[in-house]
């Protein structure tokens, strides 16, 4: 009798677990499918997803400091290093061996000198006049403003990694950037290293 009761309890438990597991899997698959389909058919949504996933905000969005710590300043989304922000002094000897960032992570100093996160908004001071082809050239070839014969993109811009993204992803990123709020901000020119 106890063996039959054990077998019956085990079978009922297994059946219940199978139903719960199947229901959870179907719910998860349905949720993921909807999200993937929306991103797959909407290049702007895909571009937004990629910008958020690959760290563009790290260097291209100014930060604000709150009681919770550093946060993205959404009023200046992807507008690059603020034109009016003065860099603090730093030890130039240290900069020859280390990578130094300003507090908002929009400026970086190292052996190459000092570089600034670019304005990626569709304003004229950002990528407003850029063509899709220029954007792809900038990322695929690492060229400033996507123009042949221009200087290379400077560290810490990881274009060497991003050049491996499919063209469709880069086009989606460009499409998204063209939809965000244009912000007038003339990012400073890079500062070459001091020669001793």
C-alpha positions in Angstrom: 0.0 0.0 0.0 2.8 2.4 0.9 4.6 1.7 -2.3 1.5 2.4 -4.4 1.0 5.7 -2.5 4.6 6.6 -3.0 4.4 5.9 -6.8 1.1 7.8 -7.1 2.6 10.8 -5.2 5.7 10.8 -7.3 3.7 10.6 -10.6 1.4 13.5 -9.5 4.4 15.6 -8.4 6.2 14.9 -11.7 3.1 15.8 -13.7 2.6 19.0 -11.8 6.2 20.0 -12.2 6.1 19.3 -15.9 3.0 21.5 -16.3 4.6 24.4 -14.3 7.9 24.1 -16.2 6.1 24.0 -19.6 3.9 27.0 -18.7 6.9 29.0 -17.6 8.9 28.1 -20.7 5.9 29.1 -23.0 5.5 32.5 -21.1 9.3 33.2 -21.4 9.4 32.3 -25.1 6.4 34.4 -25.9 7.9 37.4 -24.1 11.3 37.0 -25.7 9.7 36.6 -29.2 7.7 39.8 -28.9 10.8 41.8 -27.8 13.1 40.2 -30.5 10.5 40.7 -33.2 10.0 44.4 -32.3 13.8 45.0 -32.4 14.2 42.9 -35.5 11.6 44.9 -37.6 12.4 48.3 -36.2 15.9 49.5 -37.0 15.6 52.5 -34.6 14.6 50.2 -31.7 17.6 47.9 -32.6 19.9 50.9 -32.7 18.7 52.1 -29.3 19.2 48.6 -27.9 22.7 48.5 -29.3 23.7 52.0 -28.1 22.6 51.0 -24.6 24.2 47.6 -24.7 27.7 48.4 -26.1 28.5 51.3 -23.8 28.1 54.4 -25.9 26.8 56.4 -22.9 30.0 55.6 -21.0 31.9 58.3 -22.9 29.4 60.2 -24.9 26.7 61.1 -22.3 27.7 63.6 -19.6 27.0 62.4 -16.0 25.5 64.0 -13.0 26.3 63.2 -9.4 23.5 62.5 -7.0 23.1 61.0 -3.5 22.9 57.6 -5.4 26.2 58.2 -7.1 27.0 58.9 -10.8 24.1 58.8 -13.2 23.6 59.6 -16.9 22.4 63.2 -17.5 19.4 62.4 -19.8 19.0 66.1 -20.5 22.4 65.9 -22.4 22.0 62.4 -23.8 24.9 61.5 -26.1 26.0 65.1 -26.5 29.6 64.4 -25.8 32.1 66.2 -23.5 30.5 69.5 -22.3 32.2 72.4 -24.2 32.2 74.5 -21.0 33.8 71.9 -18.7 37.4 72.6 -17.7 39.6 69.6 -17.2 41.3 69.4 -13.8 45.1 69.4 -13.6 46.8 66.0 -13.8 50.3 64.7 -13.6 51.6 64.6 -17.1 54.3 62.0 -16.3 51.5 59.6 -15.0 49.5 60.2 -18.2 52.4 58.7 -20.2 51.8 55.3 -18.6 48.2 55.3 -17.5 44.7 56.1 -18.9 43.1 58.9 -17.0 39.4 59.9 -17.2 37.7 63.0 -16.0 34.9 62.5 -13.4 32.1 62.3 -16.0 34.1 59.9 -18.2 33.7 62.2 -21.3 37.5 63.0 -21.5 40.4 60.7 -21.4 44.1 61.3 -21.2 46.9 58.9 -22.1 50.1 58.6 -24.2 48.1 59.9 -27.2 47.2 63.2 -25.4 43.6 64.1 -24.4 40.5 63.0 -26.3 36.9 63.9 -25.8 33.7 62.0 -26.2 32.0 63.3 -29.4 28.6 64.8 -29.7 26.5 62.0 -31.3 23.2 64.0 -31.4 21.7 65.1 -34.8 22.6 68.7 -34.1 24.9 70.5 -36.5 27.6 70.4 -33.8 27.2 66.6 -33.6 26.4 64.2 -36.5 23.6 66.3 -37.9 25.2 66.7 -41.3 26.7 63.2 -41.4 25.6 60.7 -44.0 25.1 57.0 -43.1 28.2 56.3 -45.2 30.3 58.7 -43.1 29.1 57.0 -39.9 30.0 53.5 -41.3 33.4 54.8 -42.4 34.1 56.3 -39.0 33.4 53.0 -37.3 34.7 50.6 -39.9 37.9 52.4 -40.6 38.4 54.4 -37.4 38.4 57.8 -39.2 37.5 61.1 -37.6 34.1 62.3 -38.9 34.1 59.3 -41.3 36.2 61.3 -43.8 38.9 59.7 -45.8 42.3 61.3 -45.1 41.2 62.5 -41.6 43.0 61.7 -38.4 42.3 58.3 -36.7 39.7 58.0 -34.0 41.5 58.3 -30.7 41.4 56.1 -27.6 39.4 55.1 -25.7 36.9 54.8 -28.7 36.9 51.0 -29.3 36.2 51.2 -33.0 38.5 48.2 -33.5 35.8 46.1 -31.8 32.8 47.9 -33.2 34.0 47.6 -36.8 33.1 43.9 -36.5 29.4 44.7 -36.1 27.3 43.9 -39.1 26.5 46.9 -41.4 22.8 46.4 -40.5 23.6 47.0 -36.8 25.7 50.1 -37.5 23.0 51.5 -39.8 20.5 50.8 -37.0 22.7 52.7 -34.5 22.9 55.6 -36.9 19.1 55.6 -37.5 18.6 55.7 -33.7 21.1 58.6 -33.2 19.3 60.6 -35.9 16.1 60.4 -33.8 17.4 61.6 -30.4 17.1 65.2 -29.2 19.6 67.5 -31.0 21.9 69.2 -28.5 24.2 72.1 -29.4 27.6 71.3 -27.9 30.9 72.0 -29.6 33.2 69.3 -28.2 36.8 70.5 -27.8 39.4 69.3 -30.2 41.8 66.6 -29.0 45.0 67.8 -27.2 48.1 66.2 -28.5 50.7 64.9 -25.9 53.3 67.4 -24.8 56.7 66.6 -26.3 59.7 66.9 -23.9 
